[in-house]
Amino acid sequence: MKQPLRTLLGALLLSVGLVACGAESTGDADVDSTVREFRLLTYNVAGLPQGLSSSNPELYIPMISPLLNDYDVALVQEDFWYHGELSADVELPYQSEPMWEEPTIETMGDGLNRFTTFPFTDHIRVVWPSCHGHLDCANDCLATKGFSVARTELEEGVFVDIYNLHAEAGGCPEDYIARREGIMVLKDHILEHSDGEAIVVAGDYNLSESDPLDKELLEEFRTLTGLEETCSKLSCGVDSIDKIMIRSSESLELVPLQWEIPPEFVDSEGNDLSDHRPVMGRYRWINH
């Protein structure tokens, strides 16, 4: 797995759990009577089997479970092997079913699941067109990576398409090719199936602004889809591969208010509960 790359300032702030960015100015929001907020979390939970995972999932995933209740939408990646433990203490009423009910080493699924206070329909999963499985880079072919999407109802008649993704990892030339192919498939799906809709596209992008090829792909993806990255929009100064991007529509405006690395996802000694840190975005929606 590709680890998050951060600016020096971001890394210093992250080490003490203080990264949080906010912008409260919402313009016309104050005069609109239909104004609401939601908090969305994206989190790679490192749920490969114990010994294969870079974390300690047998200990940490049960600790993650109740913490997800603090969010309106929780999107998880690498929920491969311990879905029962991850969902055990989650009280959010709407939850996706795993790709495979009983995973095996050969069929672990995509690891993409969602827990939310909002009802959702038309939940689908799309597998990336290719993977690269060389152990010197990242053996991504062990899992069926890709993205999922569901039309989510924020309130009666108000919908947003929420995407959850886990991109190809690794730094070999073949990984860059596979990652680009996958991101372009995601782009095509957004343009075809979410045309004119407000959308959130969150997850483990495995793309860093500090890598020239990654940055080029990110800029192309944002330009073609009209998405904006929440951290960049709020000038957070953190280069994380775990990202939340948003796009408003003519009828539904999504206003980023806050980007944060939540500090509570640690054990009693301050160790992270995964090899990734979670990312939270807080948004105001305005139904025009």
QUIFEN-V333154 format. One line per field, one symbol per residue. psi: psi as a letter, one per 30 degrees, with the letter a starting at -180 (. if undefined). A space follows every 10 residues. Layout:
psi: ???
This chain:
psi: kklkklleee eeeefghgjk kljfkgcfef gkfiklllkk kkjjghglkk eekfaieeee efeeeffffg lekjkklhie fheeeefegk fkfkklklek ejllefifaf gjlkklfkkl lhklkkkkfl lkgkffdkif felilbllkk jkjeljgjkk jjkkljlkal gleeeeeeee eeeeeeeeee eefgkglklk jlajfhkkff keeeeeeeee eeeffglkke eeeghfgkjk fjljklklae fjkkjkfkkk jkffhlafgg kkglflklkk kkkkkjj.
